Amino acid sequence: MLRVKNLDVYYGMVHALRTTSLHVASQEIVALIGANGAGKTTLLSAISGLIRPKGGDILLEGKSIARARPDLIVKLGIAHVPEGRRIFKPMSVEDNLLLGSYSRFTLRRAASIRREVDEVFTLFPRLAERRKQVAGTLSGGEQQMLAIGRALLGGPKVLILDEPSMGLAPKIIREIFEHIEMLRREKGLTILLVEQNAKAALRIADRGYVLETGKVVLEGSAADLLVNRDVQRAYLGGENRD
């Protein structure tokens, strides 16, 4: 479904991604873990067209998107939920969701898009209770649900999530990850997940990659990475005993 091949990205003279490669199969959850500054957000930004790579390629269903504009990438089927949510805080919950459909909206589609908004409210009942509420007054967990819901209104095939658990309480983190699993199971989405909470990410993922200083240094099944001693020491808080 999504393949990154030998990607090189620079910020000025800084070589942020170094011949980085990974792939995500259809309806697979893949976790990308690594320390701050490893290049995880840079990689997601390159996939969604926010950063132009210097070399390498990005393929969606076999077609190159490495030089495509961000709006075209959204239309082709990749939705990016950025770090920090970046919702439109002065606007209502419902209007935030409707903005997610901007690349698909026509008068002929208006009724079907309204039904998709209702589907998001079914998925996230807490948002339904707050549909007319100003988005900036939501809790952190509710804002994350809204950011994911807004992405779903783009009609994606691939959902890329950047640090969805950031700043959230453990109970809310579990809820968010349950929703991510549900999106794969019930909507058939392909998901690339960047997450500092490596243990939580690997527990719902099929496979994982470890990124260090712009390079993939380890990859494997999520189960294998959870018991890998180097991964445990660096990213899982020591030995994995549970």
Backbone as CSV, one residue per row, in Angstrom:
resi,resn,N_x,N_y,N_z,CA_x,CA_y,CA_z,C_x,C_y,C_z
1,MET,0.829,-1.206,0.000,0.000,0.000,0.000,0.870,1.267,0.000
2,LEU,1.756,1.381,1.014,2.647,2.538,1.126,4.081,2.043,1.230
3,ARG,4.955,2.608,0.404,6.361,2.189,0.420,7.256,3.415,0.337
4,VAL,8.218,3.502,1.239,9.240,4.548,1.237,10.551,3.899,0.850
5,LYS,11.221,4.436,-0.173,12.418,3.802,-0.711,13.596,4.764,-0.692
6,ASN,14.581,4.449,0.152,15.865,5.165,0.156,15.692,6.683,0.208
7,LEU,14.865,7.128,1.148,14.512,8.540,1.218,15.616,9.344,1.890
8,ASP,15.978,10.456,1.251,16.922,11.414,1.819,16.223,12.759,1.958
9,VAL,16.294,13.325,3.166,15.702,14.637,3.422,16.733,15.486,4.154
10,TYR,16.869,16.735,3.716,17.785,17.682,4.335,17.026,18.879,4.869
11,TYR,17.505,19.421,5.995,17.136,20.753,6.450,18.392,21.601,6.320
12,GLY,18.506,22.338,5.222,19.759,23.037,4.985,20.885,22.036,4.809
13,MET,21.894,22.113,5.689,23.017,21.177,5.633,22.806,19.952,6.513
14,VAL,21.703,19.923,7.247,21.441,18.800,8.155,20.761,17.670,7.390
15,HIS,21.380,16.504,7.412,20.864,15.319,6.735,19.898,14.615,7.690
16,ALA,18.607,14.944,7.573,17.618,14.492,8.570,17.179,13.054,8.372
17,LEU,17.033,12.620,7.122,16.712,11.220,6.807,17.763,10.699,5.844
18,ARG,18.277,9.499,6.129,19.402,8.952,5.379,19.006,7.624,4.739
19,THR,18.727,7.649,3.455,18.325,6.462,2.688,17.363,5.584,3.502
20,THR,16.321,6.215,3.998,15.351,5.546,4.858,14.327,4.789,4.011
21,SER,14.083,3.536,4.376,13.111,2.714,3.670,12.188,2.017,4.658
22,LEU,10.921,1.919,4.294,9.959,1.116,5.053,8.756,0.854,4.159
23,HIS,7.910,-0.074,4.594,6.671,-0.303,3.854,5.561,-0.643,4.827
24,VAL,4.342,-0.349,4.407,3.145,-0.657,5.189,2.172,-1.349,4.243
25,ALA,1.848,-2.601,4.545,0.936,-3.355,3.689,-0.507,-2.925,3.940
26,SER,-1.373,-3.278,3.030,-2.787,-2.933,3.147,-3.375,-3.469,4.448
27,GLN,-4.088,-2.612,5.179,-4.773,-2.931,6.431,-3.812,-3.386,7.536
28,GLU,-2.582,-2.918,7.451,-1.571,-3.226,8.463,-1.384,-2.008,9.368
29,ILE,-1.082,-2.259,10.650,-0.639,-1.203,11.561,0.862,-1.357,11.741
30,VAL,1.607,-0.329,11.394,3.063,-0.344,11.543,3.458,0.795,12.479
31,ALA,4.250,0.469,13.490,4.723,1.458,14.461,6.134,1.897,14.093
32,LEU,6.361,3.197,14.192,7.689,3.769,13.976,8.116,4.406,15.284
33,ILE,9.174,3.873,15.889,9.610,4.366,17.188,11.042,4.878,17.094
34,GLY,11.386,5.735,18.057,12.717,6.310,18.093,12.747,7.496,19.032
35,ALA,13.933,7.915,19.382,14.099,9.035,20.305,13.701,10.351,19.635
36,ASN,13.525,11.387,20.447,13.293,12.724,19.900,14.451,13.112,18.981
37,GLY,14.130,13.655,17.830,15.163,14.057,16.890,15.632,12.960,15.961
38,ALA,15.009,11.777,16.040,15.433,10.659,15.196,14.999,10.820,13.752
39,GLY,13.988,11.675,13.509,13.522,11.884,12.146,12.125,11.357,11.884
40,LYS,11.416,10.966,12.930,10.088,10.358,12.751,9.092,11.344,12.132
41,THR,8.989,12.540,12.714,8.060,13.540,12.193,8.478,13.998,10.803
42,THR,9.777,14.089,10.556,10.274,14.439,9.224,9.805,13.431,8.196
43,LEU,9.857,12.150,8.540,9.421,11.111,7.618,7.932,11.249,7.300
44,LEU,7.113,11.466,8.326,5.681,11.632,8.081,5.411,12.867,7.240
45,SER,6.149,13.938,7.498,5.956,15.171,6.728,6.334,14.970,5.261
46,ALA,7.352,14.168,5.013,7.735,13.865,3.629,6.653,13.039,2.939
47,ILE,6.083,12.072,3.650,5.036,11.229,3.066,3.822,12.073,2.695
48,SER,3.464,13.027,3.550,2.262,13.828,3.294,2.538,15.068,2.442
49,GLY,3.769,15.216,1.948,4.081,16.283,1.003,4.441,17.617,1.611
50,LEU,4.578,17.669,2.934,4.914,18.928,3.588,6.395,19.261,3.462
51,ILE,7.216,18.249,3.190,8.652,18.420,2.981,9.007,17.705,1.687
52,ARG,9.814,18.335,0.860,10.225,17.726,-0.404,11.532,16.948,-0.194
53,PRO,11.546,15.638,-0.452,12.783,14.864,-0.269,13.834,15.239,-1.318
54,LYS,15.084,15.054,-0.919,16.201,15.303,-1.835,16.432,14.113,-2.756
55,GLY,16.172,12.926,-2.236,16.374,11.719,-3.025,15.481,10.602,-2.526
56,GLY,15.380,9.538,-3.313,14.533,8.416,-2.963,13.119,8.591,-3.497
57,ASP,12.222,7.720,-3.068,10.866,7.760,-3.598,9.861,7.344,-2.532
58,ILE,8.621,7.778,-2.727,7.493,7.392,-1.880,6.400,6.901,-2.811
59,LEU,5.923,5.680,-2.591,4.941,5.069,-3.477,3.659,4.769,-2.711
60,LEU,2.531,5.152,-3.301,1.222,4.796,-2.778,0.555,3.912,-3.820
61,GLU,0.280,2.687,-3.452,-0.297,1.707,-4.381,0.510,1.638,-5.680
62,GLY,1.834,1.690,-5.528,2.728,1.543,-6.666,3.008,2.794,-7.458
63,LYS,2.359,3.923,-7.120,2.553,5.156,-7.864,3.327,6.174,-7.024
64,SER,4.291,6.829,-7.631,5.126,7.776,-6.904,4.341,9.020,-6.506
65,ILE,4.504,9.415,-5.247,3.892,10.656,-4.760,4.951,11.586,-4.166
66,ALA,6.227,11.276,-4.395,7.313,12.009,-3.730,7.366,13.475,-4.123
67,ARG,6.830,13.827,-5.285,6.869,15.223,-5.738,5.467,15.833,-5.784
68,ALA,4.486,15.131,-5.237,3.101,15.607,-5.310,2.828,16.669,-4.250
69,ARG,1.871,17.557,-4.540,1.453,18.571,-3.584,0.680,17.927,-2.436
70,PRO,0.707,18.547,-1.260,-0.024,17.970,-0.116,-1.507,17.765,-0.381
71,ASP,-2.157,18.707,-1.072,-3.589,18.556,-1.320,-3.883,17.384,-2.241
72,LEU,-2.998,17.119,-3.195,-3.180,15.976,-4.080,-2.963,14.674,-3.315
73,ILE,-1.993,14.665,-2.415,-1.736,13.466,-1.612,-2.949,13.123,-0.758
74,VAL,-3.612,14.148,-0.217,-4.851,13.905,0.526,-5.900,13.284,-0.389
75,LYS,-6.058,13.820,-1.587,-7.039,13.283,-2.530,-6.716,11.850,-2.929
76,LEU,-5.429,11.520,-3.005,-5.023,10.173,-3.378,-5.254,9.159,-2.260
77,GLY,-5.422,9.675,-1.012,-5.809,8.740,0.038,-4.932,8.664,1.264
78,ILE,-4.090,9.671,1.506,-3.276,9.687,2.729,-3.738,10.838,3.613
79,ALA,-4.093,10.523,4.842,-4.494,11.533,5.820,-3.466,11.552,6.948
80,HIS,-3.056,12.740,7.334,-1.990,12.938,8.320,-2.582,13.627,9.552
81,VAL,-2.525,12.946,10.687,-2.927,13.555,11.959,-1.648,14.026,12.642
82,PRO,-1.385,15.336,12.662,-0.076,15.819,13.096,0.108,15.799,14.603
83,GLU,1.341,15.868,14.992,1.678,16.024,16.412,1.051,17.315,16.940
84,GLY,0.442,17.239,18.108,-0.162,18.423,18.702,-1.574,18.716,18.238
85,ARG,-2.174,17.785,17.467,-3.583,17.841,17.019,-3.844,18.899,15.952
86,ARG,-3.486,20.165,16.233,-3.663,21.281,15.295,-5.108,21.402,14.810
87,ILE,-6.018,21.294,15.718,-7.415,21.547,15.391,-7.645,23.052,15.260
88,PHE,-8.782,23.433,14.702,-9.138,24.843,14.578,-9.911,25.218,15.843
89,LYS,-9.201,25.765,16.815,-9.754,25.933,18.156,-10.945,26.877,18.244
90,PRO,-11.023,27.961,17.450,-12.187,28.851,17.593,-13.471,28.281,16.970
91,MET,-13.341,27.201,16.203,-14.482,26.658,15.483,-15.129,25.527,16.275
92,SER,-16.349,25.191,15.908,-17.059,24.113,16.601,-16.478,22.762,16.216
93,VAL,-16.803,21.764,17.015,-16.395,20.387,16.725,-16.907,19.977,15.347
94,GLU,-18.164,20.227,15.091,-18.762,19.818,13.822,-18.099,20.507,12.642
95,ASP,-17.810,21.792,12.759,-17.176,22.509,11.657,-15.745,22.026,11.424
96,ASN,-15.040,21.654,12.493,-13.715,21.056,12.326,-13.802,19.796,11.484
97,LEU,-14.787,18.967,11.771,-14.950,17.729,11.013,-15.264,18.021,9.551
98,LEU,-16.163,18.957,9.311,-16.527,19.281,7.935,-15.328,19.800,7.143
99,LEU,-14.426,20.522,7.807,-13.234,21.003,7.109,-12.351,19.856,6.635
100,GLY,-12.439,18.720,7.313,-11.658,17.567,6.881,-12.054,17.050,5.515
101,SER,-13.262,17.412,5.060,-13.744,16.942,3.765,-13.483,17.929,2.644
102,TYR,-12.650,18.949,2.884,-12.512,20.043,1.916,-12.079,19.543,0.544
103,SER,-11.258,18.492,0.482,-10.739,18.011,-0.802,-11.779,17.214,-1.575
104,ARG,-12.882,16.836,-0.927,-13.893,15.982,-1.556,-15.238,16.673,-1.673
105,PHE,-15.380,17.820,-1.033,-16.716,18.397,-0.907,-17.225,18.969,-2.224
106,THR,-18.438,18.579,-2.585,-19.216,19.198,-3.652,-20.660,19.231,-3.160
107,LEU,-21.484,20.025,-3.825,-22.891,20.080,-3.419,-23.556,18.717,-3.560
108,ARG,-23.148,17.966,-4.581,-23.736,16.638,-4.783,-23.349,15.679,-3.663
109,ARG,-22.170,15.923,-3.058,-21.700,15.025,-1.995,-22.094,15.506,-0.602
110,ALA,-22.749,16.622,-0.488,-23.003,17.222,0.822,-23.746,16.280,1.754
111,ALA,-24.767,15.607,1.254,-25.562,14.717,2.106,-24.738,13.529,2.575
112,SER,-23.922,12.946,1.678,-23.123,11.786,2.071,-22.032,12.178,3.064
113,ILE,-21.485,13.389,2.908,-20.463,13.848,3.848,-21.083,14.093,5.221
114,ARG,-22.312,14.600,5.251,-23.008,14.750,6.536,-23.197,13.393,7.212
115,ARG,-23.459,12.371,6.412,-23.581,11.022,6.992,-22.238,10.551,7.539
116,GLU,-21.147,10.902,6.874,-19.818,10.528,7.368,-19.505,11.243,8.680
117,VAL,-19.946,12.497,8.800,-19.782,13.204,10.076,-20.519,12.459,11.179
118,ASP,-21.725,12.004,10.876,-22.493,11.241,11.875,-21.795,9.931,12.226
119,GLU,-21.111,9.313,11.253,-20.354,8.093,11.531,-19.208,8.369,12.500
120,VAL,-18.564,9.531,12.336,-17.495,9.906,13.280,-18.076,10.101,14.674
121,PHE,-19.245,10.707,14.757,-19.888,10.880,16.067,-20.275,9.534,16.678
122,THR,-20.590,8.552,15.846,-20.858,7.205,16.355,-19.575,6.572,16.868
123,LEU,-18.485,6.787,16.141,-17.188,6.250,16.548,-16.700,6.902,17.837
124,PHE,-16.916,8.223,17.941,-16.468,8.977,19.116,-17.691,9.640,19.772
125,PRO,-18.443,8.903,20.583,-19.669,9.453,21.178,-19.433,10.715,21.997
126,ARG,-18.256,10.853,22.566,-17.965,12.048,23.350,-17.993,13.304,22.476
127,LEU,-17.567,13.159,21.231,-17.627,14.301,20.315,-19.068,14.626,19.947
128,ALA,-19.898,13.605,19.832,-21.310,13.839,19.507,-21.977,14.703,20.568
129,GLU,-21.590,14.476,21.825,-22.158,15.268,22.915,-21.704,16.720,22.855
130,ARG,-20.622,16.983,22.116,-20.026,18.316,22.075,-19.980,18.882,20.663
131,ARG,-20.857,18.453,19.793,-20.758,18.794,18.380,-20.806,20.302,18.121
132,LYS,-21.504,21.063,18.942,-21.583,22.512,18.752,-20.613,23.272,19.661
133,GLN,-19.838,22.538,20.442,-18.908,23.167,21.388,-17.678,23.681,20.644
134,VAL,-17.120,24.786,21.130,-15.880,25.316,20.555,-14.754,24.325,20.799
135,ALA,-14.034,23.973,19.746,-13.061,22.892,19.824,-11.946,23.161,20.828
136,GLY,-11.578,24.426,20.987,-10.493,24.757,21.907,-10.818,24.500,23.360
137,THR,-12.094,24.280,23.681,-12.484,24.002,25.067,-12.528,22.504,25.379
138,LEU,-12.231,21.663,24.392,-12.222,20.218,24.621,-11.001,19.815,25.442
139,SER,-11.101,18.660,26.092,-9.940,18.092,26.777,-8.926,17.616,25.741
140,GLY,-7.719,17.294,26.212,-6.684,16.821,25.293,-7.096,15.562,24.555
141,GLY,-7.706,14.619,25.271,-8.153,13.386,24.631,-9.238,13.633,23.610
142,GLU,-10.153,14.536,23.922,-11.228,14.859,22.982,-10.680,15.563,21.745
143,GLN,-9.673,16.418,21.944,-9.058,17.076,20.794,-8.362,16.061,19.887
144,GLN,-7.757,15.036,20.494,-7.118,14.002,19.680,-8.165,13.220,18.891
145,MET,-9.282,12.901,19.526,-10.373,12.236,18.813,-10.856,13.101,17.654
146,LEU,-10.953,14.394,17.890,-11.403,15.311,16.842,-10.408,15.346,15.686
147,ALA,-9.128,15.373,16.001,-8.106,15.393,14.946,-8.173,14.124,14.095
148,ILE,-8.392,12.986,14.741,-8.527,11.731,13.991,-9.808,11.752,13.167
149,GLY,-10.909,12.199,13.780,-12.165,12.273,13.057,-12.087,13.188,11.848
150,ARG,-11.420,14.326,12.003,-11.249,15.250,10.873,-10.498,14.567,9.735
151,ALA,-9.465,13.791,10.073,-8.705,13.066,9.046,-9.588,12.056,8.325
152,LEU,-10.489,11.408,9.046,-11.355,10.406,8.433,-12.284,11.025,7.400
153,LEU,-12.626,12.298,7.571,-13.517,12.968,6.615,-12.841,13.183,5.267
154,GLY,-11.528,12.979,5.201,-10.835,13.038,3.915,-10.978,11.756,3.115
155,GLY,-11.613,10.731,3.701,-11.792,9.454,3.010,-10.495,8.722,2.741
156,PRO,-9.619,8.589,3.742,-8.282,8.039,3.483,-8.258,6.521,3.312
157,LYS,-7.217,6.075,2.598,-6.844,4.667,2.571,-5.753,4.407,3.626
158,VAL,-4.892,5.413,3.791,-3.771,5.327,4.734,-3.898,6.462,5.738
159,LEU,-3.812,6.121,7.006,-3.850,7.109,8.083,-2.490,7.120,8.756
160,ILE,-1.840,8.297,8.802,-0.564,8.403,9.504,-0.775,9.296,10.730
161,LEU,-0.328,8.786,11.858,-0.583,9.416,13.151,0.735,9.760,13.817
162,ASP,0.880,11.009,14.218,2.114,11.470,14.846,1.857,11.756,16.330
163,GLU,2.352,10.893,17.188,2.284,11.044,18.644,0.852,11.245,19.159
164,PRO,-0.059,10.324,18.875,-1.442,10.524,19.317,-1.634,10.490,20.826
165,SER,-0.674,9.922,21.581,-0.841,9.842,23.037,-0.208,11.013,23.781
166,MET,0.410,11.938,23.054,1.178,13.008,23.704,0.315,13.818,24.673
167,GLY,0.753,13.906,25.922,0.108,14.740,26.918,-1.182,14.190,27.483
168,LEU,-1.490,12.924,27.216,-2.755,12.351,27.659,-2.564,11.443,28.874
169,ALA,-3.610,11.324,29.683,-3.597,10.437,30.842,-3.635,8.980,30.373
170,PRO,-3.088,8.045,31.175,-3.036,6.629,30.766,-4.380,6.061,30.336
171,LYS,-5.458,6.398,31.039,-6.776,5.874,30.680,-7.195,6.348,29.295
172,ILE,-6.927,7.617,28.986,-7.296,8.174,27.689,-6.409,7.592,26.599
173,ILE,-5.139,7.356,26.914,-4.238,6.732,25.943,-4.776,5.366,25.529
174,ARG,-5.217,4.566,26.493,-5.779,3.249,26.166,-6.991,3.393,25.254
175,GLU,-7.814,4.386,25.526,-9.007,4.605,24.711,-8.638,4.992,23.284
176,ILE,-7.653,5.880,23.140,-7.222,6.304,21.809,-6.682,5.113,21.018
177,PHE,-5.878,4.271,21.657,-5.316,3.123,20.954,-6.384,2.087,20.617
178,GLU,-7.394,1.967,21.442,-8.521,1.094,21.102,-9.228,1.590,19.847
179,HIS,-9.362,2.906,19.736,-9.982,3.480,18.540,-9.120,3.240,17.308
180,ILE,-7.799,3.332,17.450,-6.912,3.086,16.316,-7.064,1.649,15.824
181,GLU,-7.113,0.702,16.754,-7.344,-0.696,16.374,-8.688,-0.849,15.668
182,MET,-9.694,-0.161,16.155,-11.030,-0.250,15.572,-11.056,0.276,14.143
183,LEU,-10.292,1.334,13.876,-10.256,1.899,12.531,-9.689,0.900,11.530
184,ARG,-8.715,0.141,11.933,-8.185,-0.905,11.046,-9.200,-2.035,10.882
185,ARG,-9.773,-2.450,12.009,-10.676,-3.611,12.004,-11.986,-3.327,11.268
186,GLU,-12.590,-2.170,11.527,-13.926,-1.900,11.004,-13.937,-1.094,9.719
187,LYS,-12.918,-0.252,9.506,-12.882,0.564,8.293,-11.823,0.104,7.307
188,GLY,-11.009,-0.890,7.704,-10.009,-1.422,6.797,-8.872,-0.475,6.489
189,LEU,-8.599,0.475,7.404,-7.544,1.455,7.148,-6.159,0.849,7.328
190,THR,-5.238,1.359,6.561,-3.809,1.081,6.721,-3.247,2.204,7.583
191,ILE,-2.449,1.850,8.604,-2.053,2.857,9.599,-0.545,2.827,9.842
192,LEU,0.079,3.998,9.725,1.472,4.196,10.130,1.458,5.077,11.365
193,LEU,2.009,4.561,12.445,1.879,5.184,13.764,3.242,5.554,14.321
194,VAL,3.476,6.847,14.508,4.672,7.331,15.206,4.292,7.596,16.654
195,GLU,5.079,7.052,17.583,4.644,7.116,18.973,5.822,7.001,19.932
196,GLN,5.905,7.968,20.880,6.910,7.889,21.933,6.602,6.765,22.921
197,ASN,5.323,6.484,23.129,4.910,5.385,24.003,5.069,4.088,23.216
198,ALA,6.316,3.629,23.121,6.635,2.519,22.232,5.916,1.233,22.613
199,LYS,5.780,0.996,23.898,5.130,-0.248,24.331,3.673,-0.264,23.884
200,ALA,2.960,0.826,24.076,1.551,0.888,23.672,1.423,0.735,22.158
201,ALA,2.328,1.374,21.411,2.267,1.295,19.952,2.526,-0.122,19.462
202,LEU,3.553,-0.769,19.998,3.906,-2.113,19.538,2.851,-3.143,19.929
203,ARG,2.124,-2.873,20.991,1.094,-3.822,21.410,-0.076,-3.887,20.438
204,ILE,-0.319,-2.815,19.661,-1.410,-2.870,18.695,-0.908,-3.034,17.263
205,ALA,0.411,-2.955,17.066,0.968,-2.988,15.713,1.227,-4.418,15.249
206,ASP,1.295,-4.564,13.930,1.719,-5.828,13.330,3.238,-5.891,13.234
207,ARG,3.830,-4.777,12.799,5.279,-4.697,12.650,5.758,-3.348,13.163
208,GLY,7.074,-3.223,13.273,7.630,-1.965,13.725,8.997,-1.690,13.132
209,TYR,9.361,-0.408,13.125,10.685,0.050,12.709,11.253,0.935,13.813
210,VAL,12.565,0.831,14.017,13.266,1.715,14.957,14.131,2.668,14.141
211,LEU,13.917,3.965,14.371,14.641,4.998,13.640,15.627,5.675,14.582
212,GLU,16.883,5.791,14.158,17.909,6.493,14.932,18.684,7.401,13.988
213,THR,18.794,8.679,14.347,19.517,9.684,13.566,19.237,9.563,12.070
214,GLY,17.964,9.434,11.745,17.555,9.449,10.352,17.680,8.148,9.598
215,LYS,18.037,7.067,10.269,18.182,5.777,9.596,17.372,4.709,10.325
216,VAL,16.805,3.781,9.566,16.160,2.612,10.159,17.263,1.652,10.596
217,VAL,17.325,1.376,11.895,18.379,0.510,12.420,17.859,-0.864,12.818
218,LEU,16.539,-0.999,12.867,15.960,-2.274,13.270,14.534,-2.338,12.763
219,GLU,14.123,-3.500,12.315,12.736,-3.713,11.927,12.359,-5.160,12.231
220,GLY,11.070,-5.393,12.382,10.621,-6.745,12.670,9.174,-6.751,13.106
221,SER,8.699,-7.925,13.471,7.341,-8.007,13.974,7.255,-7.249,15.293
222,ALA,6.064,-6.744,15.594,5.887,-6.013,16.855,6.189,-6.908,18.045
223,ALA,5.797,-8.170,17.951,6.047,-9.112,19.046,7.541,-9.283,19.293
224,ASP,8.320,-9.379,18.217,9.772,-9.539,18.370,10.411,-8.276,18.945
225,LEU,9.964,-7.107,18.494,10.543,-5.870,19.004,10.224,-5.663,20.483
226,LEU,9.057,-6.119,20.920,8.692,-5.978,22.337,9.628,-6.748,23.255
227,VAL,10.191,-7.837,22.781,11.074,-8.643,23.635,12.547,-8.453,23.288
228,ASN,12.845,-7.580,22.327,14.233,-7.296,21.976,14.883,-6.495,23.103
229,ARG,15.997,-6.968,23.621,16.609,-6.323,24.793,17.078,-4.905,24.496
230,ASP,17.619,-4.666,23.307,18.067,-3.313,22.979,16.882,-2.359,22.910
231,VAL,15.780,-2.800,22.323,14.580,-1.969,22.246,14.021,-1.725,23.637
232,GLN,14.021,-2.763,24.460,13.527,-2.617,25.830,14.315,-1.560,26.595
233,ARG,15.629,-1.657,26.510,16.471,-0.717,27.267,16.308,0.708,26.767
234,ALA,16.202,0.883,25.440,16.182,2.239,24.869,14.799,2.886,24.889
235,TYR,13.750,2.055,24.708,12.440,2.659,24.448,11.304,2.134,25.330
236,LEU,11.527,1.029,26.027,10.430,0.428,26.774,10.619,0.503,28.276
237,GLY,11.577,1.272,28.742,11.754,1.452,30.174,12.359,0.249,30.871
238,GLY,13.283,-0.431,30.194,13.938,-1.559,30.832,13.382,-2.873,30.349
239,GLU,13.633,-3.920,31.090,13.190,-5.257,30.707,11.680,-5.323,30.691
240,ASN,11.149,-6.012,29.671,9.700,-6.172,29.519,9.265,-7.395,30.306
241,ARG,8.671,-7.195,31.481,8.332,-8.306,32.341,6.851,-8.628,32.357
242,ASP,6.035,-7.830,31.672,4.606,-8.118,31.731,4.088,-8.738,30.438
